[in-house]
Amino acid sequence: MQIAVDFCQPFTLDHSNIRGRFARLGPTVQTIIGQHSYPPLANHLLGEIIGLAVLLSSALKYEGLFTLQTSSDGPIGMMVVDVDSDGNIRACARVDEDRLSTMIAAEDGGEDALRGQVHKLMGHGHIAFTVDQGGDHERYQGIVSLEGDTLAECAEAYFRQSEQIEASFKLDVHQGEQANDWWVGGLFLQRLPASASGDAATPEEAEKITEDWNRSKILMASATENELVDISLSAHDLIWRLFHDEEPRVFDQTALQFKCRCSRQKIEGALVSYPLEELLDMREPDSGEVAVSCQFCNTRYGFNEADLRALKSGDDA
């Protein structure tokens, strides 16, 4: 049996009334990172937020687009990940490389000491969760401050503060020997309500719920980085290895892949709103084109004078 590489695997721990997700990504993350030239620390953090976005989006029922975005005042001032309901992912970041280099040089231990230190690399800011299903559906957004050493801790704080739900994450990002050989593995556990009726749990039930939750978190924490990213270890085998006493039950996997939503047609739709004279003034001296590059995939779309005149001619018609 061929083992899937980029996927998200839902499961439940029936003994403990907990639902979970396990995600592993390789080629998807490698493609995204390979389209940019971010420093390794930024790539590590970008891999982490991609894994987090996949785990969070998989816990929602939506048809459309889930976006996880950070905005802050640190050297890594912005990261954004889109995950659509078909499993297509794209991501990018904004990095002040001079500030980041200065920070690395001043840090005892250099890059290794900074890896995973969200409060230093990203500074003060927030992380936003957005679900956009389009049409008449109301757009949902949740925001939480960037407080914690890792993005996982920030997400856990969001669930506690905004959803009143206990959630726990384990995310590992692994870089191989090659520059763009990045792998991400992650686990997400979410405690379900004590009863479908919503009745308050008895003291005995509450004690058992707490014990089950704490035990499951300990089991999740025991997963090693190698286990999370090892493609020879299937999702079913990993979940059974960690949680066999919790009566795990697995469901259908979701396949994941990189796919950008940019297109020449979308760029034309943005350019057509400008007057022709302004568009002609926007042309690059060397190429004679108006050049627009997608911030996610770095695809360049060029429009020469004939393209621009045809675009405006069609708009006038």
C-alpha positions in Angstrom: 0.0 0.0 0.0 1.3 3.4 -1.0 1.6 5.8 2.0 0.2 9.3 1.4 2.7 12.1 1.8 0.7 15.4 2.1 -2.5 14.8 4.0 -4.6 15.5 7.0 -6.0 12.5 8.9 -9.0 13.0 11.2 -9.6 10.6 14.1 -11.4 10.3 17.4 -10.4 8.9 20.8 -13.6 7.3 21.7 -12.5 6.2 25.2 -11.7 9.9 26.1 -14.4 11.7 24.0 -11.7 13.6 22.1 -11.3 14.4 18.4 -8.0 14.8 16.7 -6.2 15.6 13.5 -2.8 14.5 12.3 -1.2 16.3 9.4 2.0 15.6 7.5 3.4 17.8 4.7 6.5 17.6 2.5 6.2 18.5 -1.2 3.6 21.1 -0.5 5.8 23.0 2.0 8.9 22.5 -0.2 7.1 24.0 -3.2 5.9 27.0 -1.2 9.3 27.7 0.4 11.1 27.1 -2.9 9.1 29.9 -4.5 10.7 32.4 -2.2 14.1 33.2 -0.8 13.3 33.7 2.9 16.0 33.1 5.5 15.9 29.7 7.3 14.3 31.1 10.4 11.4 32.5 8.4 11.1 29.3 6.5 10.8 27.4 9.8 8.1 29.7 11.1 6.3 29.6 7.8 6.3 25.8 7.9 4.9 25.9 11.4 2.0 28.2 10.5 1.2 26.1 7.4 0.9 23.0 9.6 -1.2 25.0 12.1 -3.5 26.3 9.3 -4.1 22.8 8.0 -5.0 21.4 11.4 -7.3 24.3 12.2 -9.1 24.3 8.9 -9.6 20.5 9.0 -11.6 20.9 12.2 -14.2 23.2 10.5 -17.0 22.5 8.1 -16.8 25.0 5.3 -17.0 25.4 1.5 -14.6 28.1 0.5 -11.5 29.6 2.0 -9.8 29.4 5.4 -7.1 32.0 6.0 -4.6 32.2 8.9 -2.7 35.5 9.1 -0.3 37.1 11.5 0.4 40.8 11.7 3.1 42.1 14.0 6.0 44.6 14.5 8.9 42.1 14.6 11.4 41.1 11.8 8.8 38.6 10.5 6.0 41.1 10.3 3.4 39.1 8.4 2.6 35.5 7.4 -0.5 34.4 5.6 -1.8 30.9 4.7 -4.8 30.1 2.6 -6.4 26.6 2.8 -9.4 26.0 0.6 -12.0 23.3 1.2 -10.5 21.2 -1.6 -7.1 21.0 0.3 -5.3 23.5 -1.9 -2.7 25.6 0.1 -0.7 28.7 -0.6 1.4 30.8 1.8 3.8 33.8 2.0 5.5 36.0 4.5 7.0 39.5 4.8 10.5 39.5 6.3 12.8 42.3 7.2 16.0 40.5 6.6 18.3 43.3 8.0 16.4 43.3 11.3 16.4 39.5 11.4 20.2 39.3 10.7 20.9 41.9 13.5 18.7 39.9 15.9 20.6 36.7 15.1 24.0 38.3 15.5 22.9 39.7 19.0 21.4 36.4 20.2 23.5 34.1 22.3 23.2 30.8 20.4 22.3 32.5 17.1 19.6 30.9 15.0 19.2 27.8 17.1 18.3 29.9 20.2 15.7 31.9 18.2 14.0 29.0 16.5 10.4 28.9 17.7 10.6 32.1 19.7 7.5 33.8 18.3 7.7 36.7 20.7 11.1 37.7 19.5 10.8 36.9 15.8 7.4 38.3 15.3 7.1 40.9 18.1 3.8 42.3 19.3 0.7 41.7 17.1 -2.1 39.3 16.5 -3.1 36.2 14.6 -6.4 36.1 12.8 -8.5 33.1 11.7 -10.9 33.9 8.8 -13.5 31.6 7.0 -14.9 33.0 3.8 -17.5 30.9 2.1 -18.6 33.5 -0.4 -22.1 34.2 -1.6 -24.6 35.1 1.1 -22.6 33.4 3.9 -21.4 35.6 6.7 -17.6 36.0 6.9 -16.3 34.7 10.2 -13.1 36.0 11.9 -11.5 35.4 15.2 -8.4 37.3 16.5 -6.0 36.6 19.3 -2.9 38.3 20.5 0.5 36.7 19.7 1.2 35.7 23.2 3.3 32.5 23.7 6.6 31.1 22.7 5.1 29.2 19.7 2.3 29.7 17.3 0.7 26.5 18.7 0.5 28.2 22.1 -1.2 31.2 20.5 -3.8 29.0 18.9 -4.5 27.2 22.2 -5.0 30.6 23.9 -7.6 31.5 21.1 -9.6 28.3 21.8 -9.6 29.0 25.6 -10.5 32.7 25.3 -12.9 32.8 22.3 -14.3 29.3 22.0 -14.2 28.1 25.6 -12.9 24.8 24.2 -9.8 22.9 25.4 -7.4 22.3 22.5 -3.8 21.2 22.3 -1.3 21.2 19.4 2.1 19.6 18.7 3.9 20.9 15.7 7.4 20.0 14.4 9.2 21.4 11.5 12.2 19.5 10.1 14.8 20.7 7.6 16.8 18.0 5.7 20.2 18.3 4.3 19.1 20.3 1.2 18.1 24.0 1.5 14.5 23.5 0.5 14.0 20.0 2.0 11.3 21.0 4.6 8.8 18.7 6.3 6.0 19.5 8.7 4.2 17.2 11.1 1.4 18.2 13.5 -1.2 16.8 15.9 -4.3 18.6 17.2 -6.5 17.4 20.0 -9.8 18.9 20.9 -11.9 18.0 23.9 -15.6 17.4 23.1 -18.5 18.4 25.3 -19.2 16.0 28.2 -22.7 15.2 26.8 -24.7 15.9 23.6 -27.5 17.4 25.7 -25.2 20.0 27.2 -26.0 19.0 30.8 -23.3 19.8 33.4 -21.1 16.9 34.2 -21.2 15.4 37.7 -18.0 15.8 39.9 -17.1 12.2 39.0 -17.6 12.8 35.3 -15.7 16.0 35.4 -12.7 14.3 37.1 -12.7 11.6 34.5 -12.9 14.1 31.7 -9.9 16.0 33.1 -7.9 12.8 33.6 -8.6 11.6 30.0 -7.7 15.0 28.6 -4.4 15.2 30.5 -3.5 11.6 29.6 -4.2 12.2 25.9 -2.1 15.4 25.9 0.8 13.5 27.5 0.5 10.7 24.8 0.5 13.3 22.0 3.5 15.1 23.5 5.4 11.8 23.4 5.4 11.8 19.5 8.9 12.5 18.3 9.8 14.8 15.4 11.0 11.7 13.4 7.6 10.0 13.9 5.7 13.1 12.8 7.6 13.5 9.5 8.6 9.9 8.7 6.8 9.1 5.5 7.4 5.3 6.0 5.1 5.5 9.1 1.5 5.7 8.0 -1.0 8.0 9.8 -2.9 4.9 11.0 0.2 3.4 12.5 1.2 6.6 14.2 -2.2 7.2 15.7 -2.4 3.6 17.0 1.2 3.7 18.4 0.3 6.8 20.4 -3.3 6.3 21.4 -4.1 2.5 21.3 -5.4 2.5 24.8 -7.8 5.4 23.9 -9.7 3.4 21.3 -8.8 5.5 18.3 -11.0 5.6 15.3 -9.8 7.0 12.0 -11.8 8.6 9.1 -11.1 9.5 5.5 -7.9 11.5 4.8 -7.9 14.8 3.0 -5.1 15.1 0.4 -3.2 18.4 0.4 -1.3 20.2 -2.3 0.0 23.6 -3.3 -2.2 25.5 -5.7 -2.2 29.3 -6.1 -5.4 31.1 -7.0 -3.8 33.9 -9.0 -4.5 34.2 -12.8 -3.9 36.6 -15.6 -7.7 37.2 -15.7 -7.7 38.3 -12.1 -4.8 40.7 -12.7 -6.7 42.1 -15.7 -9.7 42.7 -13.5 -7.6 44.8 -11.1 -5.8 46.8 -13.9 -8.9 47.6 -15.8 -10.0 50.1 -13.1 -7.0 52.4 -13.9 -7.1 55.0 -16.7 -5.1 54.0 -19.8 -2.6 57.0 -19.4 -1.9 55.9 -15.8 -1.3 52.3 -16.9 1.1 53.4 -19.6 3.0 55.4 -17.1 3.3 52.3 -14.9 5.4 50.4 -17.5 8.9 49.3 -16.6 11.6 51.1 -18.6 13.5 47.9 -19.4 10.6 45.6 -20.5 8.1 48.2 -21.6 5.5 46.2 -19.6 3.3 46.7 -16.6 4.5 43.8 -14.4 2.5 42.3 -11.6 3.9 39.5 -9.5 1.8 37.3 -7.2 3.1 37.5 -3.6 2.2 33.9 -3.0 3.8 32.0 -6.0 6.0 34.8 -7.5 4.4 34.2 -10.9 5.0 37.3 -13.1 2.3 38.7 -15.3 3.4 41.2 -18.0 1.2 43.6 -20.0 2.7 45.5 -22.9 1.2 48.6 -24.5 -0.9 46.5 -26.9 -2.2 44.4 -24.0 -3.2 47.5 -22.1 -4.9 49.2 -25.0 -6.9 46.0 -25.7 -7.8 45.7 -22.0 -9.2 49.2 -21.9 -10.8 48.8 -25.3 -12.7 45.8 -24.0 -13.6 47.8 -20.9 -15.0 50.7 -22.9 -17.0 48.2 -25.0 
